[in-house]
């Protein structure tokens, strides 16, 4: 018996050592309240993409230390994570995909006294199907009820368990009577070991857009600081070149030294009307092109002036002068 057990330990140790050296990613998952059938389903779904390995913590740590001493020193970080009832998921595939796939396998479970509640538990109002003889049980829990159609009915929504608190025996008994399984359990990834780095699984939810936004925000801050202290960096040099060109352009225009890059700016300064009327002239030109481009604006500009003369009245030859003669 002991010999067979020793052989199993050797096989397990060799298998774990092979997984540690052949996979770049390890997901450390909390395996509390996870049944054997549930583990089988998870292993079957991950076949070909990942390997789920359970075992005794002392043996896993011993194998990890042995492998770490053989040139894989980063594995010492993984040794520190082997605490409690944990399982290891080895993969070289996309970590986020594996994490999400493992999270799909959750089963409902009844509450157990003494365990820590992973979520709030609320009992909705309505009929319970229990006979009136059990009214005292609800009264002891402070739950308002009434008798309707021969059964107990809860009047108001009742929160009986708060997340993070220990589950009491009374709450367990109530949920059992009502046939409620309030919790769901499965392998829950707690930490990720990724080629020597350890981080929380929430990091996997950061998108490429988030990373780019953070990166460019940092670049902008770096450029601002570099410009302020006069220390050139790759982030600030483009801004420095742009500022230097503006100064050169201003000096060139001031001393009438025009080079190719500022010809358009100089022309816009010397002939502002050309640029101001270019777009309106094109807009009012007839589709057939019968009239010259310059004639149409002139005619339009003269008409309001004649109207102003007529409206004013009393010119040199106006009606008032005729009356005086």
Secondary structure, 3 states (H helix, E strand, C coil): CHHHHHHHHHHHHHHHHHHHHHCCEEEEEECCCCCHHHHHHHHHHHCCCEEEECCCHHHHHHHHHHHHCCCCCCHHHHHCCCCCCEEEEEECCCHHHHHHHHHCCCEEECCCCCCECCCCEEECCEECCCCHHHHHHHHHCCCCEEEECCEEEECCCEEEECCCCECCHHHHHHHHHHCCCCEEECCEEEEEEECCEEECHHHHHCCHHHHHHHHHHHHHHHHHHHHHHCCCCHHHHHHHHHHHHHHHHHHHHHCCCCCHHHHHHHHHHHCHHHHHHHHHHHHHCCCCCCCCHHHHHHHHHHHHHHHHHHHHCCCCCCHHHHHHC
